[in-house]
Amino acid sequence: MEAERSLLESMRKAVEAMPDDVPLRVHLATMLFDAGLREGGSGR
């Protein structure tokens, strides 16, 4: 599970760096959903 958490954190950082990259945001949202996590929304 640590590898998954690390990957999710990297994806969050990528979204922070490129907030207008919609495919990246959708991919992160899908990963969070699949992991059963509901936090991580940017509120945008």
Backbone torsions as a table, in degrees:
resi	resn	phi	psi	omega
1	MET	NA	-25.1	-179.7
2	GLU	-63.3	-38.3	178.9
3	ALA	-63.5	-39.0	179.1
4	GLU	-65.9	-43.0	178.1
5	ARG	-61.9	-40.8	179.1
6	SER	-63.7	-42.2	178.6
7	LEU	-64.2	-43.8	178.8
8	LEU	-62.0	-40.3	178.6
9	GLU	-64.5	-41.0	177.3
10	SER	-63.1	-41.0	178.3
11	MET	-65.3	-39.6	176.8
12	ARG	-61.1	-42.0	179.1
13	LYS	-64.8	-38.4	177.8
14	ALA	-63.9	-41.8	178.0
15	VAL	-64.8	-39.5	176.8
16	GLU	-61.4	-38.7	-178.5
17	ALA	-74.5	-29.4	-177.4
18	MET	-133.5	66.8	-173.4
19	PRO	-64.8	-18.6	-179.5
20	ASP	-90.4	1.6	179.3
21	ASP	-82.9	91.5	-174.7
22	VAL	-62.2	-45.7	178.7
23	PRO	-58.7	-36.5	177.5
24	LEU	-65.1	-43.0	179.7
25	ARG	-64.1	-40.4	179.2
26	VAL	-66.3	-40.7	178.9
27	HIS	-62.2	-44.5	177.5
28	LEU	-61.8	-44.2	179.7
29	ALA	-60.4	-41.0	178.4
30	THR	-64.0	-43.2	178.7
31	MET	-62.3	-43.4	179.3
32	LEU	-63.4	-43.5	179.3
33	PHE	-61.5	-47.8	-179.2
34	ASP	-62.3	-30.7	179.5
35	ALA	-82.4	-3.5	-180.0
36	GLY	77.8	21.4	-179.0
37	LEU	-104.4	137.5	-179.8
38	ARG	-110.8	-10.9	178.6
39	GLU	-80.9	174.0	176.3
40	GLY	104.3	-3.3	177.2
41	GLY	-67.4	143.8	-176.9
42	SER	-88.2	-14.7	-179.1
43	GLY	79.0	9.0	179.0
44	ARG	-84.1	NA	NA
